[in-house]
Amino acid sequence: MTRGRPGAPARGTAERTLTSVGTGRTAALPEDPGRRAERDRAAPRAREGERRETSRLWHVTLSVSGAEAPLKEVRRALEQLAHDHPFLLTSRYANDHAEIRYWEEARDLHDAAAVALRLWGEHRSTAKLPPWEIVGLEVIDRETYHQRVAEGYGPPPASPVGVHPY
């Protein structure tokens, strides 16, 4: 599973390969033939009859809950999680529960959900997160997210971005 952000990896993500998320703009631009040849050499080839799968963006909402913890510690832990996992859009928290929302790049819903279900546990010690359990998970594709927002019954766009109390 790869994610998009150039530069040095965030703390605690040394095993991940970071790549850029394409915007689709380059498809309309003329391409340098040398660059195209280089890309074609580096791109993995699909076997005949095999379809190469592409990544998609998934909107993830992860809900966690547990024993009460001091609000200052919860906020600090969520801010550290946002630093360690720079793809977080927003977090809302109280002293006994929190909700984390972010975009995940993955091949399919199963991969996006698997990454989301590991997020809290993998960062529990490094971010000093409360020992809460995951009590809810929603993973929807980008089109569904935007359709819900447009129709007025989905979650509003994550604004302002950051860590906020309920």
C-alpha positions as CSV (number, residue, x, y, z in Angstrom):
1,M,0.0,0.0,0.0
2,T,1.5,3.3,-1.0
3,R,0.4,6.8,-0.2
4,G,1.0,10.2,-1.8
5,R,3.4,12.7,-0.3
6,P,6.9,13.5,-1.6
7,G,9.9,14.0,0.7
8,A,11.1,12.3,3.8
9,P,8.7,9.8,5.4
10,A,6.9,10.9,8.5
11,R,8.1,9.6,11.8
12,G,7.0,6.0,12.4
13,T,6.4,5.3,8.6
14,A,9.9,4.1,7.6
15,E,8.5,0.9,6.1
16,R,6.0,2.7,3.8
17,T,6.8,3.8,0.2
18,L,5.5,7.3,-0.4
19,T,4.4,8.3,-3.8
20,S,2.5,11.2,-5.3
21,V,-1.2,11.0,-5.9
22,G,-1.9,11.9,-9.6
23,T,-4.4,14.7,-10.3
24,G,-5.2,13.7,-13.8
25,R,-4.0,17.1,-15.2
26,T,-1.0,15.6,-16.9
27,A,-3.1,13.5,-19.2
28,A,-4.1,16.7,-21.1
29,L,-0.5,18.0,-21.4
30,P,1.9,17.1,-24.1
31,E,4.5,14.6,-22.9
32,D,8.2,14.6,-23.5
33,P,9.0,11.3,-25.5
34,G,12.1,10.7,-23.3
35,R,10.0,10.9,-20.1
36,R,7.3,8.6,-21.6
37,A,10.0,6.0,-22.5
38,E,11.4,6.2,-19.0
39,R,8.0,5.8,-17.4
40,D,7.1,2.9,-19.6
41,R,10.4,1.1,-18.6
42,A,9.7,1.6,-14.9
43,A,5.9,0.8,-15.0
44,P,5.0,-2.8,-14.1
45,R,3.6,-4.7,-17.1
46,A,0.3,-6.4,-16.9
47,R,0.3,-9.9,-18.3
48,E,-1.8,-10.5,-21.4
49,G,-5.4,-10.7,-20.5
50,E,-4.7,-9.3,-17.0
51,R,-6.1,-5.9,-16.0
52,R,-3.8,-3.6,-14.1
53,E,-5.6,-2.3,-11.0
54,T,-5.4,1.4,-10.2
55,S,-5.7,3.1,-6.8
56,R,-8.7,5.1,-5.9
57,L,-9.3,7.7,-3.1
58,W,-11.5,6.6,-0.2
59,H,-13.0,8.8,2.5
60,V,-12.5,7.2,5.9
61,T,-14.2,8.0,9.2
62,L,-12.8,6.1,12.1
63,S,-14.6,6.3,15.5
64,V,-12.9,5.2,18.7
65,S,-14.1,5.1,22.3
66,G,-13.1,4.0,25.8
67,A,-12.4,5.0,29.3
68,E,-12.2,8.7,30.1
69,A,-8.9,10.4,29.6
70,P,-7.8,14.0,30.3
71,L,-8.8,16.3,27.4
72,K,-5.4,17.8,27.2
73,E,-3.8,14.4,26.7
74,V,-6.4,13.3,24.1
75,R,-5.8,16.5,22.1
76,R,-2.0,16.2,22.3
77,A,-2.2,12.5,21.2
78,L,-4.5,13.4,18.2
79,E,-2.2,16.2,17.2
80,Q,0.8,13.8,17.3
81,L,-1.2,11.3,15.3
82,A,-1.9,14.0,12.7
83,H,1.8,14.8,12.6
84,D,2.8,11.1,12.2
85,H,0.0,10.4,9.7
86,P,-0.1,13.6,7.6
87,F,-3.1,12.5,5.6
88,L,-5.6,13.2,8.5
89,L,-8.1,15.8,7.6
90,T,-9.8,16.4,10.9
91,S,-10.2,14.9,14.3
92,R,-13.0,15.6,16.8
93,Y,-12.6,14.5,20.4
94,A,-14.1,14.3,23.9
95,N,-12.7,12.7,27.0
96,D,-14.1,9.3,26.1
97,H,-14.4,9.2,22.3
98,A,-13.0,10.6,19.1
99,E,-13.6,10.6,15.4
100,I,-10.9,10.8,12.8
101,R,-11.5,11.6,9.1
102,Y,-9.1,11.4,6.3
103,W,-8.5,10.3,2.7
104,E,-6.9,7.0,1.9
105,E,-5.5,5.9,-1.4
106,A,-6.1,2.2,-2.0
107,R,-6.9,-0.3,-4.7
108,D,-10.3,-1.2,-3.2
109,L,-12.5,-0.8,-0.2
110,H,-11.0,-3.9,1.5
111,D,-7.5,-2.4,1.4
112,A,-8.7,1.0,2.6
113,A,-10.6,-0.6,5.5
114,A,-7.7,-2.8,6.5
115,V,-5.4,0.2,6.7
116,A,-8.0,2.2,8.7
117,L,-8.5,-0.7,11.2
118,R,-4.7,-0.8,11.8
119,L,-4.3,3.0,12.2
120,W,-5.2,3.4,15.9
121,G,-3.2,0.4,17.0
122,E,-0.1,1.1,15.0
123,H,0.1,4.6,16.3
124,R,-1.0,3.9,19.9
125,S,2.4,3.9,21.4
126,T,4.2,6.5,19.2
127,A,1.4,9.1,19.6
128,K,0.6,8.0,23.1
129,L,-3.1,7.5,22.1
130,P,-5.6,6.5,24.8
131,P,-6.2,2.7,25.0
132,W,-9.6,3.0,23.3
133,E,-11.1,0.6,20.9
134,I,-12.4,1.1,17.4
135,V,-16.2,1.3,17.6
136,G,-17.0,2.5,14.1
137,L,-15.6,2.6,10.6
138,E,-17.1,4.1,7.4
139,V,-15.2,3.9,4.1
140,I,-16.8,5.4,1.0
141,D,-15.4,6.2,-2.4
142,R,-14.7,9.7,-3.5
143,E,-17.8,9.9,-5.8
144,T,-20.2,8.8,-3.0
145,Y,-18.6,11.3,-0.6
146,H,-19.1,14.2,-3.0
147,Q,-22.6,13.0,-3.9
148,R,-23.6,12.9,-0.3
149,V,-22.2,16.4,0.4
150,A,-24.0,17.8,-2.7
151,E,-27.3,16.3,-1.7
152,G,-26.9,17.8,1.8
153,Y,-27.1,14.5,3.8
154,G,-23.4,13.5,4.0
155,P,-20.7,14.8,6.3
156,P,-19.8,18.3,5.5
157,P,-16.3,18.9,4.1
158,A,-13.7,18.6,6.8
159,S,-13.3,22.3,7.6
160,P,-11.5,23.6,9.5
161,V,-8.8,21.0,9.1
162,G,-7.2,20.0,12.4
163,V,-7.9,18.6,15.9
164,H,-11.1,20.0,17.5
165,P,-13.2,19.3,20.6
166,Y,-16.8,18.1,20.0
